[in-house]
Amino acid sequence: MVAVDQAIAVAVIGAKGRMGSAVVKAVQAAPDLRLADALDVGDPLSSLPADAVQVAVDFTVPSAAEDNVHQLIDLGVNAVVGTSGWDGPALERVRRHLAEAREVGVVIAPNFALGAVLAMHFAAQAAPFFESAEVIELHHPDKLDAPSGTARHTAAAVAAARAAAGLGAAPDATDPDRSEPGARGAAIDGVHVHSVRLRGLVAHEEILLGNPGEYLTIRHDSLDRVSFMPGVLLAVRQVSTRPGLTVGLEPLLNLS
């Protein structure tokens, strides 16, 4: 048992949401962590006892997450972020801000389920060996963004692996003049991504890889939000040892 004064002090932002409430329970159940504060979406971060909080976990909404991260950096509080909707320019703004706060760490992960991280990693390893690659992501209908951050991250990694192997564009004879707009989904770095929003789902992803005469499907299913908690707690425990910006859990798992 870790002494209370030695436990990592954690604040949860968005604590009343589905993910935030799960994080609160996970922190409370972890013997080496201590819940220092729980804020709801919209609560001012100025009320956060920064001198008594080592790590803040943000599961809010895309419109608030970036501002929250910048405020946490100014407060000198390490951040673990699971809110989706991040793009390259937003990540670069955080990276530049952290250059002025060299002891602060921020981990932004598109998915905290360890199985999902491994699926993304396996897909990038397999991608150079297949002619075709596409991604299908399936989530509950309350999700605000599409494609999901996980799918964007997966598609970008697959595209990078294909480019490094010298592969060109995947074969696709679709004629835009004979097709409904959007029927082929979004294109992330040339990899098509399709989004499904369906009641009853939580978070699911399929990476489809095809060659003549064969195809490989890599699929991950999160059936309950508890599946994300081991990854969240891993990031909480490591973020203070990783100054600067870390995107994805891969570096924390020594996968990259």
C-alpha positions as CSV (number, residue, x, y, z in Angstrom):
1,M,0.0,0.0,0.0
2,V,1.4,3.4,-1.0
3,A,1.2,6.1,1.7
4,V,-1.3,8.8,1.0
5,D,1.4,11.5,0.8
6,Q,3.3,9.4,-1.8
7,A,0.3,8.7,-4.1
8,I,0.0,10.6,-7.3
9,A,-2.6,13.4,-6.9
10,V,-5.0,13.3,-9.9
11,A,-7.7,15.7,-11.0
12,V,-10.4,14.5,-13.4
13,I,-11.8,17.1,-15.8
14,G,-15.2,16.1,-17.2
15,A,-15.8,13.9,-14.2
16,K,-19.5,13.6,-14.7
17,G,-19.3,12.3,-18.2
18,R,-19.3,8.6,-19.2
19,M,-15.6,8.4,-19.5
20,G,-14.8,10.9,-16.8
21,S,-16.9,9.0,-14.2
22,A,-15.1,5.8,-15.1
23,V,-11.7,7.5,-14.6
24,V,-12.8,8.8,-11.2
25,K,-13.7,5.2,-10.1
26,A,-10.4,3.8,-11.5
27,V,-8.3,6.5,-9.8
28,Q,-10.1,5.8,-6.5
29,A,-9.5,2.1,-6.8
30,A,-5.8,2.4,-7.6
31,P,-3.6,2.2,-4.4
32,D,-0.9,4.4,-5.8
33,L,-3.2,7.2,-7.0
34,R,-5.3,9.8,-5.1
35,L,-8.3,11.7,-6.4
36,A,-7.4,15.3,-5.7
37,D,-10.3,17.0,-7.5
38,A,-13.2,16.3,-9.9
39,L,-14.4,19.0,-12.3
40,D,-17.3,18.9,-14.7
41,V,-17.2,20.3,-18.2
42,G,-17.4,24.1,-17.9
43,D,-16.0,24.3,-14.4
44,P,-13.2,26.9,-14.3
45,L,-9.8,25.3,-14.1
46,S,-8.8,28.3,-12.0
47,S,-10.5,26.4,-9.1
48,L,-8.0,23.6,-9.6
49,P,-5.6,23.4,-6.6
50,A,-2.6,23.3,-8.9
51,D,-0.1,23.1,-6.1
52,A,-1.8,19.9,-4.9
53,V,-2.4,18.2,-8.3
54,Q,0.3,16.4,-10.2
55,V,-1.7,15.1,-13.1
56,A,-5.0,16.1,-14.7
57,V,-7.0,13.8,-16.9
58,D,-9.2,15.5,-19.5
59,F,-12.3,13.7,-20.9
60,T,-14.4,16.7,-21.9
61,V,-15.5,17.8,-25.5
62,P,-13.3,18.7,-28.5
63,S,-14.3,22.4,-28.3
64,A,-12.9,22.7,-24.7
65,A,-10.0,20.2,-24.6
66,E,-7.3,22.3,-26.3
67,D,-7.9,25.3,-24.1
68,N,-7.9,23.1,-21.0
69,V,-4.5,21.7,-22.0
70,H,-3.0,25.1,-22.4
71,Q,-4.4,26.2,-19.0
72,L,-2.9,23.1,-17.4
73,I,0.5,23.8,-18.9
74,D,0.3,27.4,-17.5
75,L,-0.5,25.9,-14.1
76,G,2.4,23.5,-14.4
77,V,0.2,20.4,-14.2
78,N,0.9,17.3,-16.3
79,A,-2.1,16.3,-18.5
80,V,-3.5,13.1,-19.8
81,V,-6.0,13.7,-22.6
82,G,-8.6,11.3,-24.0
83,T,-10.8,13.9,-25.6
84,S,-10.9,13.4,-29.4
85,G,-10.9,15.9,-32.2
86,W,-7.2,16.8,-32.3
87,D,-5.6,17.8,-35.6
88,G,-2.0,18.6,-36.6
89,P,-2.1,22.3,-36.0
90,A,-3.7,21.9,-32.5
91,L,-1.0,19.4,-31.5
92,E,1.7,21.7,-32.8
93,R,0.3,24.6,-30.7
94,V,0.6,22.3,-27.6
95,R,4.1,21.3,-28.6
96,R,5.2,24.9,-28.9
97,H,3.6,25.8,-25.6
98,L,5.4,22.9,-23.9
99,A,8.7,24.2,-25.2
100,E,8.2,27.1,-22.7
101,A,7.3,24.7,-19.9
102,R,10.0,22.1,-20.1
103,E,9.1,20.1,-17.0
104,V,5.4,19.6,-18.0
105,G,4.3,16.5,-19.8
106,V,1.2,16.0,-21.9
107,V,0.0,12.6,-23.2
108,I,-2.8,12.8,-25.9
109,A,-4.0,9.4,-26.9
110,P,-6.7,8.6,-29.6
111,N,-7.4,5.4,-27.7
112,F,-6.5,4.1,-24.2
113,A,-7.6,0.5,-24.8
114,L,-4.4,-1.5,-24.9
115,G,-5.9,-3.9,-27.4
116,A,-6.7,-1.0,-29.7
117,V,-3.2,0.4,-29.4
118,L,-1.9,-3.1,-30.3
119,A,-4.3,-3.3,-33.3
120,M,-3.0,0.0,-34.7
121,H,0.6,-1.2,-34.2
122,F,-0.1,-4.5,-35.9
123,A,-1.9,-2.8,-38.8
124,A,1.1,-0.5,-39.5
125,Q,3.4,-3.6,-39.4
126,A,1.2,-5.5,-41.9
127,A,0.3,-2.6,-44.2
128,P,3.5,-2.7,-46.4
129,F,2.6,-6.3,-47.5
130,F,-0.9,-5.6,-48.9
131,E,-2.1,-3.7,-52.0
132,S,-5.2,-2.3,-50.3
133,A,-6.0,-0.9,-46.9
134,E,-9.1,0.7,-45.5
135,V,-10.5,1.4,-42.0
136,I,-14.0,1.1,-40.6
137,E,-14.7,2.6,-37.2
138,L,-17.9,2.0,-35.3
139,H,-19.1,4.0,-32.3
140,H,-22.2,5.0,-30.3
141,P,-24.3,7.8,-31.9
142,D,-23.5,10.3,-29.1
143,K,-19.9,10.7,-30.4
144,L,-19.3,14.2,-31.8
145,D,-16.5,13.7,-34.3
146,A,-16.1,11.5,-37.3
147,P,-13.8,9.8,-38.2
148,S,-12.7,9.0,-34.7
149,G,-9.3,10.0,-33.4
150,T,-8.4,6.3,-33.3
151,A,-9.3,5.8,-37.0
152,R,-7.3,8.9,-38.0
153,H,-4.3,7.7,-36.0
154,T,-4.6,4.2,-37.6
155,A,-5.0,5.5,-41.1
156,A,-2.1,7.9,-40.8
157,A,0.2,5.1,-39.4
158,V,-0.9,2.7,-42.2
159,A,-0.3,5.4,-44.8
160,A,3.1,6.2,-43.4
161,A,4.1,2.5,-43.4
162,R,2.9,2.1,-47.0
163,A,4.8,5.2,-48.1
164,A,8.0,4.0,-46.4
165,A,7.7,0.7,-48.3
166,G,7.4,2.6,-51.6
167,L,3.8,1.6,-52.2
168,G,1.6,3.9,-54.3
169,A,-2.1,4.5,-54.0
170,A,-4.4,1.5,-53.3
171,P,-6.3,0.3,-56.4
172,D,-9.7,2.0,-56.7
173,A,-11.6,2.5,-60.0
174,T,-14.5,4.4,-58.3
175,D,-15.8,7.0,-60.7
176,P,-16.9,10.2,-58.8
177,D,-19.4,10.9,-61.5
178,R,-21.1,7.6,-60.9
179,S,-21.0,7.6,-57.1
180,E,-22.8,9.4,-54.3
181,P,-20.6,12.0,-52.5
182,G,-19.1,10.5,-49.4
183,A,-19.8,6.9,-50.3
184,R,-16.1,6.0,-50.1
185,G,-15.8,7.7,-46.7
186,A,-13.1,10.1,-45.7
187,A,-9.5,9.9,-47.0
188,I,-6.8,10.2,-44.3
189,D,-3.4,10.5,-46.1
190,G,-4.9,8.5,-48.9
191,V,-6.4,5.7,-46.7
192,H,-10.2,5.5,-46.8
193,V,-12.0,5.6,-43.4
194,H,-15.6,4.8,-42.9
195,S,-17.6,5.8,-39.8
196,V,-20.6,4.0,-38.4
197,R,-22.8,5.5,-35.6
198,L,-25.1,3.0,-34.1
199,R,-27.0,2.7,-30.8
200,G,-25.6,-0.2,-28.7
201,L,-22.0,0.2,-29.8
202,V,-19.2,1.6,-27.6
203,A,-16.0,1.7,-29.6
204,H,-14.9,-0.6,-32.4
205,E,-12.4,-0.6,-35.3
206,E,-11.6,-2.8,-38.2
207,I,-8.5,-2.5,-40.4
208,L,-9.0,-4.3,-43.7
209,L,-5.9,-5.3,-45.7
210,G,-6.2,-6.9,-49.1
211,N,-4.2,-8.7,-51.7
212,P,-5.2,-10.8,-54.7
213,G,-6.8,-14.0,-53.3
214,E,-6.6,-13.0,-49.6
215,Y,-7.5,-10.3,-47.1
216,L,-6.6,-9.7,-43.5
217,T,-8.9,-8.2,-40.9
218,I,-7.6,-6.7,-37.7
219,R,-10.4,-5.9,-35.4
220,H,-10.7,-4.5,-31.8
221,D,-13.9,-4.1,-29.8
222,S,-14.3,-2.1,-26.6
223,L,-17.5,-3.5,-25.0
224,D,-17.3,-1.4,-21.9
225,R,-15.5,1.9,-21.0
226,V,-13.6,0.0,-18.3
227,S,-11.5,-1.3,-21.2
228,F,-9.9,2.1,-21.4
229,M,-8.9,2.4,-17.8
230,P,-5.6,0.4,-17.8
231,G,-4.3,2.7,-20.5
232,V,-5.4,5.9,-18.7
233,L,-3.7,4.8,-15.5
234,L,-0.6,3.8,-17.4
235,A,-0.4,7.4,-18.8
236,V,-1.2,8.9,-15.4
237,R,1.7,7.1,-13.9
238,Q,4.2,7.9,-16.7
239,V,3.3,11.4,-17.9
240,S,5.4,13.2,-15.3
241,T,8.5,11.3,-16.5
242,R,7.9,12.3,-20.2
243,P,8.3,16.1,-20.5
244,G,6.8,17.5,-23.7
245,L,4.1,16.1,-25.9
246,T,3.5,12.4,-26.3
247,V,0.9,11.4,-28.9
248,G,-0.6,7.9,-28.4
249,L,0.3,5.2,-25.9
250,E,2.7,3.4,-28.3
251,P,5.8,5.1,-26.7
252,L,4.6,4.2,-23.2
253,L,4.3,0.6,-24.3
254,N,7.7,0.6,-26.0
255,L,6.0,0.0,-29.4
256,S,7.6,2.9,-31.2
